[in-house]
Amino acid sequence: MTLEEKVGQLFVTYAYGRTADTAHPQNQAEFGVDTPAQVVQKYHLGGIIHFAWTDSLYDPKQIAELSNGLQDAALNSGAKVPLLISTDQEQGQVTRILEPATQFPGNMALGSGRSTDDAVRAAAITGQELRAMGLNQNFAPSGDVNVNPANPVIGVRSFSSDPALAAQLTAAQIRGYEDSAKPGETVSAAVKHFPGHGDTSQDSHTSLPVIEHDRQQWEQLDAPPFKEAIAAGTDMVMSGHLMVPKLDDSGEPSTLSPNVLTGMLRDELGFKGVIVTDSLKMDGVREKHPDAEIPVLALKAGVDIMLMPFNVQVAIDGVVNAVRSGELTEQRIDQSVERILALKAARGVLDNPFVDVSKVDQIVGTPEHLAEAQAITDRTTTVLRNDGMLPLQKPGSMFVTGAGDKATAALAERIKARGPQASALATGLKPTPEQIGQAVEEAKRNDVTVVLTNAAWSEANKTQLDLVRALQQTGKPVVAVAVRDPYDAAHVDLPGWIATYSDKAVAMESLTKVLFGEISPVGKLPVPVPDPGQPGVDKYPFGHGLSW
């Protein structure tokens, strides 16, 4: 390969368009070419990442055809090396490909279920379906240990606040993605966000979070999931844009820190695979350096793949110029290219980059996969409080309200399918006084109300708590359901509180089964729910969960 071709292998970015040959004005605006295929060819890219906002993700067959077209572009240009094609299909809160692909409730729900077998199967099904659509790499799972209830960016993306449980399930998902099928049916996993994004109250998309863990805290709290992921053979580790001053005095975010990525990840933990950055568009990594310098500093820190640089041409030129000036050696570039090629070879990408579009429907969203996903989800619903009102004796009419158009509609539909009349009013994350008034009037007309909350604990969404209290004052039975973090349950006392950790339809079906006593709830809290009125006291402790 030429130097430019080798440097291209180190970059993964997106391109806009439904097919490889779709001309899209945004490609011209950002990359100076018309089509996704031309983006791949212009920069000799090592990989492409798909999002809904890039017009890349419509339906499984379209995604498979797009993937094949992009592989064709890579094989007919530059070094003729097939692409890593990726997305963030963590499941739960971060799900890029929706139905008809099989949906799961996400990591914290799996933490509630406590089953490594379920974690393996969820990842194996997700990975098999991704590969059928031509995606061979998934930026999952999150190995972050969510010890901070105010965490705005991880939360339910974490398996647990308990390092041992998080480590166990992180390793299980690595095995599910990478080991559970033939090489041509698996995807590369990428555990994230090293050295651990679980104890922050800031979002690295918009700022540079500072983690104050010292060495002992890091080894006890943050490191175990990454250690277990490496032992399980993870192909990739993703760096987080985090400052860890007690572990690294460089003043750099971890993504640009040799102490963190080479010292801690490679030398201490023994990771020999591919290190990938989190998105280089994020403010957390762009605060201190110009965009041409960031990939050079990342390579010096030990990174192999740079994800989504702010300006691809500037980033590539920065690396090429650094080699030509002697700031980086070509040998250093070769090290990363060799790791990337080894990963592509091991995952069957070099030998078999294309997928059979005619077989997509036989793999993605099959009845068998959907049934397995439902059974796994049924084992995750957690009843936090039940003052004798659950399970419900089937009422004549029920009212569903609260956060989420899709979730409230899905729950009402599931309830109707079982006999009772059901109406729904979605209020969004920030209910207005008018919506609260409407909900109260509708609740008065029904026998039972179910109200869904979504991060109602946060200052931004606290009017959800006003909605719950207003419904409580109607005197009619009310069941509240936290469809994201379970922390909402500490803020209003109701006779019935349930946590689903997810607002997906699959979770709403499991919730309905619990409400009507079709299944006994078996989920146990994977995080403690602190009492906001008593610092240091848990309203619902780790491991809490009621059944019948």
WONOR-V72948 format. One record per helix or strand. SS is the DSSP state (A for helix, B for strand). FROM is the first residue (numbers start at 1). LEN is the number of residues. If there is no record, write none. Layout:
BEGIN
ss=SS from=FROM len=LEN
ss=SS from=FROM len=LEN
END
This chain:
BEGIN
ss=A from=3 len=7
ss=B from=11 len=3
ss=B from=23 len=1
ss=A from=25 len=7
ss=B from=35 len=1
ss=A from=36 len=8
ss=B from=47 len=3
ss=A from=52 len=3
ss=A from=60 len=16
ss=B from=84 len=4
ss=B from=89 len=3
ss=B from=94 len=2
ss=A from=107 len=7
ss=A from=116 len=17
ss=B from=137 len=2
ss=B from=142 len=1
ss=A from=155 len=3
ss=A from=163 len=17
ss=A from=183 len=3
ss=B from=188 len=7
ss=B from=209 len=2
ss=A from=215 len=17
ss=B from=236 len=4
ss=B from=242 len=2
ss=A from=254 len=3
ss=A from=258 len=11
ss=B from=274 len=4
ss=A from=283 len=4
ss=A from=291 len=11
ss=B from=305 len=3
ss=A from=312 len=14
ss=A from=330 len=17
ss=A from=357 len=6
ss=A from=367 len=12
ss=B from=382 len=5
ss=B from=397 len=6
ss=A from=405 len=12
ss=B from=421 len=6
ss=A from=433 len=12
ss=B from=448 len=6
ss=A from=459 len=3
ss=A from=463 len=10
ss=B from=477 len=6
ss=A from=486 len=5
ss=B from=496 len=4
ss=A from=505 len=11
ss=B from=529 len=2
ss=B from=538 len=3
ss=B from=546 len=1
END
